[in-house]
């Protein structure tokens, strides 16, 4: 079990709420990542796939959407995963994580100052059978009005609902293969692969080539999100902003393919809600947080799909 050495205080604003967000990451003596809402009288909220109550295709939220919950945990969860931290208590004074610069870089840096990278006594979840979660399954679960609005919005933007997330056996570690396909010229089709095998080389690869990749959205999407109570904290300091025509951005890119590199962050964070370090291939084609969660729910629905191994470093 690996936790932080001392409390870490982090402050900022929430990406979707736009409200001040303050959190303290504390050492914890039991395995698992847990959240605690200090502004509410609530029990600990486990950062597990079966506690994800709402994703809206835009973020990952754990807890009761109508009660004690914490939104947009994926970037912090990716940082925990990369640092090998599998035990921590995160106290929050509100419903949403601070977005910081929209990437996992600052979370990794702050955790790195208070915990040494290491993988020990880590739980491994070995994928034994292929599992696939399709975007159409998510759409079918939406209320009728929401489903129609979503499909119309995608049709206008020229997006097809053919996305999927596939889990399959691979003994190299967690092999993440992500592909984005957007009508926006600045994005187009982008693919990236990251292999997480628990080594220092893999850790350094993420820190150097993926951690600083920021979340992104267009000006049109900001308007759509804000009408639905999301994206209120988005600005050019924490989001890659696509211009009106979709052929450029309002702020400089850190990599030409920064968009898909950020998708790697999201996938790592969501997969870490499995409660362990997945060993297998995670293929995301036009994926989403909702698809990541559905893939995990399908994986754990049948014990024949996986094997859990408690390991010692």
N, C-alpha and C positions, 0 to 999 in steps of 0.2 A: 504493500500500500504506500502511496506517495502523496503527500499533501504539501501545502505552502509552509514556509518556516515562520511567518508572522503575518498579522493582518495587513491587507493591501487595500487602501482607499482609492476609489476611482469615481470621478464626477464628470458629468457631461449633460447632454440632452437626449431624449428618446427620439429615434428616427420617426416613428409613426405618431406618437402623442405630441411631440414638440415640447414636452414638459421637462423641467430639471430632473435629472436622474443621478442618484447617488447610491453607491454600493460599496460594500466591504467584503472582501474575500478572506475568510478566516480558516485557520487550520482545523481539520476535523479528524477525529480518531476512529471513524467508522468508514468502510468503503462506500463510495457513491458521491455524486455531486448533488447537493441539495440547495434549494433557495428558501429564503425566509423573508416574508413581507413584514417589515418592522412597523409599517403604518397600519397594519391590520392585525386582528387577533386571529392568527391562523397557524395551522400545523406546517411542518416542513413540506416543501414541494419537491418531489424527486424529479430530476432531469432525465426521465426515462421515456421511451417511445410511447408507452401506454398511458402516459400522463399528458401527452400532447393533445390539447383540447381544441386548438384552432391554428390553422396555418394561412388561410386566405391566399395561398399560392405566393405569398410575399415574405413571410417570416415564420419562425417556429415559436409557439407559445406553449408553456407547460402550466398545468393547473386548471382551475375552473374559470372559463372565459367570463362567467357572470359573477365570479367571486375572487378569491385569492389566486392570482396568476402572474406570470412574468413573461413578457414578450421579447422577441428578437434575441434569443439566447445563443444562436448558432455560431456567431463569431467568437464568443468567449468559450463555448464548448470546443471549437476547433483548436483554440489556444491551449486549453486543458489537455486535449488529446495529444497535441504535438509536444507538450512539455512532460507528458507521461503522468500527469496528475489525475488520480482516480479517487481522491477523497478531498472534499472541500465544502464549506458552508458559505453561501453567498447571501448576505443580508442586503435587502433592497428597501428603499423608502418609497417606492412607487411601483407601477406595473411594468416598466420597461427598462431594458438595459441602456446605458449610455452608448451612443453609436460611435463616439470618438471620431476617427477620420473615415469611417465606413469600411475598414478592413480589420484584420486580426493582428496587425503589426504591433500596435500599442499594448494590446492585451498580452501578447507574447513577451514584449519587452518588460512590462511590469511584473509578470510572473517570473521571468528569467532573473530578475533582480532579487527575487525572494524564494526561488526554488531552483535547484539544479536539475537539468534534464536527465531523466533516467527512467527506465522501464523496469519495474520490479514487482514481483507478486501479482503481475497483471493477469486479468481474466481474458482468455482468448475465446472468441466465438468463431468456430470453424464452419464455413458454409459448405454443406455437403450436396445440396441439390440446387438446381437453377430455379430462381424465383423471379417473376416479372410483374411489375406494377405499371399499368397503362394509364395515360392521362384521361382517356375516355371514361375510365372507372371513377375518377375524381369528379368529372363533369356530371356524370349520371347521379351522383350523390347530392348535388346542389339542389336547393329549392328551385322550382320551375322558373320563377321570375329572375333569380340570380343566374340560372343556367342560360336563359335566353340572352340576358345582357352580356354575359361573358362570351358567348358564341358570336354575337353580333360584333362585339368589340374586337374579337380576334379576326373576324371576317374582314372588317374595315382595315385592319392592320396587315392583312395578308398572312396571318398565321394559321397553320394547320394544328389540329388537336391530336397529333400522332406521337407525342412524346412518351417516353417510358424510362423506367429505372429497372435494370436487370442485375440481380445478384447471382453469382455463379462461383464454383470452386476455383481456387488459385492458391497454391501453397507459398507464394512469394511474400505474402503479407496482405495488406489491404491495397489492392491495385485499383486506383480510381481513374476511370476513362470518361471524360466529359466532353460533350459536343453541344454547342449552341448554334441555332439557326434563326437569324433575325432578318426581317426585310430591310432594316436600317443598313445603309452601305458601310457605315463605320464599323459595324459588327459583322454582318454577313454570316458566314459559317466559320466557326472557330472550334478547334479541338485541343485538348491538353491531357496529359497523363501524369499522374503522380503515384509513386510506389512508396508506401509507408511500411517499412519492415522493422521499425523499432531501433534502427542503428543511428549513430551520430551523423552519418552521411545523409541519411534520409531526413533527419531533423534539420540539418543545415540547408538541405535542398529546399525545404519548405520555407524556412526563414528568409532565404535569399531570393527565391523565385516565385513565391506565392503569397506570403503573409501580408504584404503591403497592397495587394489587389483590392480595390474598393468596389462597393456595390454600385449599381448604376440604374438610370432611368431617364426617360425622355420628359420634356416639358409637358407633353400631352398626358403622360402617365401620372405626373405629379398632380395635375388638375383632377384626373379621374380618382386617384387615391384620396386626395384631400376631401373630396365630396363624400367619401365613404369613411371618413375619420382616420385615414392613414396618411403617412408621408408628410405630416405637418412640421416635422423637424428637419426635413431634407433641405440641404443648401449646397452650394458649390464647394464647401469645405469637407463634406462628408459623403458626397455622391458624385459619380461621374455623370454629368448632365449632357444628354444628347440634344443637339439643336433641333429646330423645327423640321428641317429637311432630312435629318437622320444621317447626314454625310459627314458630320463632325461633332465635336464636343465643345462645351463652353469652358471647360477647364482641361489642362494638359493631361494626357495619359501617361502612366508610368511604364506601360508596355503596350504595344499595338494590340496584343491579345489579352489585355487586362480583364476583359469581361469574362472570358472562360476561366482565367486564373482565379477570379473571385468565386466562380462556381465550384471550384475545387474546395475552397474554404467552407462554403455552405454544406457541401456533401460531407466533409470530414466532421463538421460540427453536428450535423443531423445523425450521422452514423454512430457517433459517440453516445447518443441517447440509447443505444443498444445495451449499455451497461458494461461494455467490455471492448476489447480491441478486435475488430473483425478481421478474419483471415479469409480473403476471397476477393473476387473481382466485383467492382461496383461500376456498372456501365450506365451513364446518364445521358440520354439523348433528349434534348429539349426538356430537361427535368425541372423539378420544383421541390419546395419543402414538403408539400403535400404528398408528392410521389415518393420522396425519400421515406416518409413516415409510413405510407401504405406498404412499401417494400419490406420494412422492418416488421410490421404487423403480420404480413403474409409469412415472413421467415419464421417468426416465433409461434405461428398458429399450429405448426406441426413439428414435434420433436425430431422427426426423421429428417428435417431440413437442415439441422445444425448439430454441432457438438460443442459443449463448453469445457474448456480445459483451464484449470487454475495452474499457473506456472510460477516458477521462481527464477529470478535472474541468475 
